[in-house]
Amino acid sequence: MIEIAERPSEQFEAELYPRIGLYIDGEWIYDREPWADVLNPSTENVLGPVPNASSADLERALQAADRGFKVWRDTPPQERVRIILRAVALLRERTPEIARILTLEHGKHLADAEAEISRCGNFYEWDAAQSLRMFGLVVPAEPQMQKIIYRQPIGPVVAITPWNVPMSSAARKTSAALAAGCSVILKAANETPGTAVALVKCFEDAGLPAGVLNLVFGNPSQISSTLIASPITRLVTFTGSTGVGKHLTELAAQAMKPVLMELGGNAPVIIGANVNATKIGELAAEAKGRAGGQICASASRFIVHESVYGEFIASFAKHFGAYRIGDGFASGVQMGPLANNRRLAAAQAMVADAKIHGARIVTGGNRIGERGFYFEPTILADVPLDAEAMREEPFNPIAACVSVPDLDTALKIANSVSVGLAAYAFTNSLHDAERISRELECGVLSINHFGTPDADTPFGGVKDSGIGREGGPTSLEAYLSTKTVLQSTAQL
């Protein structure tokens, strides 16, 4: 069902969308040449310009982060926590306002936007609590000798975040960095800058000292190369595509800096025999439609036992094909437009490639209308393994399905790609569940549901899906350095 007639007016967009600026050393800067325009993916209207940080702006941000780090590092942990939690309270209070900004610039429907912002509060609260437990160690030693292991903030952090989860990704990185005592230069996505501006304003209004959190936009290549090469920054954290992640890792390696990389996925869904395939098909439609499939943990490759394949496809198509598509502000909408024209073109190309390879289109496969970046929920059946939909991360509402005779084949197909981020499995066999847990190459596995980790559990991938983990008991590890102090207490 298509409801794209319900779109916000240009006056509504203008009144709601914030002015986009750089934030450096506690000051908003608006008078810069624009790098690009922000588009509403539902209407293709221009929401406003994104400022391009100059070389001088980047140098000022580096110096500000250096000064801010020295202040924040020496701020008592309890005071840091108080400021962070004040910002979280403002974030929660402003959730309806920020969600509307997110929906305008990203396209995801309002309920999803509100859920993303609400979830971000969990990250800050978890990491703030973890920061009060960053204990060092005292190692037993001989008389008149102390052996002390300190855990100290690593230093100013370069955090580069994507457009697909603009609030969630920025929150994960800034929450851990700030809780650990680091300063941050946040390079948020040029496509979704309004969300980042709203987040930074929460910290500004909470009293975060100048220079501790800085925000820049503009030329991605210039910004990343300048910030990573500077001796001021000490860690690079990035969420985005594998290709860009590898490039940034190379830049960081040249500067001898550690990285925290959360990169692309192509999540397999293994569905075994003797399960309720009708129910799983319904769950699959809900999971695949989340944010239009534009999340790195999105279920992508459905690898289904042949005994339940037909039942699963029928149920999946029934529910996914009936999805209500429309503007994110429209009532009852389940999925909005794709975030930009690049994703729309990629979706069209993926379907064309699948058809060439002999896949069967069960439902969808086409652009919706001529205005806005809308694409039909799409299910491809009997997809050959060499088709793009089975090899590459879709990042769109396209589900590729294949039938398999046994678990051996399912695992072989699931592990055949170079990435390993999220994965899902449905089985009523404890034996199969244990084997899947052991053999499936991924960083996160959900069995008999499509949930993903919250703040209290680690998230990250294996193989080309990245380096390190965000969240969980070790959420601050990447942002800390270890210092060993061997001190003699003998008087000399």
Secondary structure, DSSP 4 states (H G I P E B T S, - for coil): -EETT----HHHHHHHSPPP-EEETTEEE--S-EEEEEE-TTT--EEEEEE---HHHHHHHHHHHHHHHHHHHTS-HHHHHHHHHHHHHHHHHTHHHHHHHHHHHH---HHHHHHHHHHHHHHHHHHHHHHTT---EEE---TTEEEEEEEEE---EEEE--SSSHHHHHHHHHHHHHHHT--EEEE--TTSHHHHHHHHHHHHHTTPPTTSEEEE-S-HHHHHHHHHHSTT--EEEEES-HHHHHHHHHHHHHTT--EEEE----EEEEE-SSS-HHHHHHHHHHHHHGGGG-STT-EEEEEEETTTHHHHHHHHHHHHTT--EE-TTSTT-SB---SSHHHHHHHHHHHHHHHHHT-EEEE--SEESSSS-EE--EEEES--TTSHHHHS---SSEEEEEEESSHHHHHHHHTTSSEESEEEEE-S-HHHHHHHHHHS--SEEEESS-----TTS-B--EETTEES-BSSTTTTGGGEEEEEEEEE----
